[in-house]
Amino acid sequence: MRSSPSIVPADRLDRDIYLVLEDFGARAGCAWRETDEADTDLETVLQDIISGQYAYPLRIVCFNPVEGWSRDATADVADALAERAANTDAEITPALQDFINANATRRFDLQLALPLRGVVR
């Protein structure tokens, strides 16, 4: 039997792909977010979570189809988000803070911006 060549170039799949499971609330439930193929790398997922593209992320999985592996990357992503929040002025939503607190494996001391009452600008 002759095998036909793949119509998908192998190099597009030979990378780590990240997908996000998001909680849409009690009525809608949880779902893996549909995303463009180009937006499944770690850096884009981190930026999308920080910017609010994902309101309530629950779990992040990573897989590499060519190498044939998959794993839960939730803790790694939470650690990276916490580090980024500590090193930048990124605004951290309460939901994102909850995600980091629930999943980060390393402790990051974050000073969240608090409104100062009585301060005249």
Buried (B, 14 or more C-beta within 10 A) or exposed (E): EEEEEEEEEEEEBEEBBBBBBBBEEEEEEEEEBEBEEEBBBBEBBBBBBBEEBBEBBBBBBBBBBEEEEBEEBBBBBBBBBBBBBEEEEEEBEEBBBEBBEEBBEEEBEEEEEEEEEEEEE
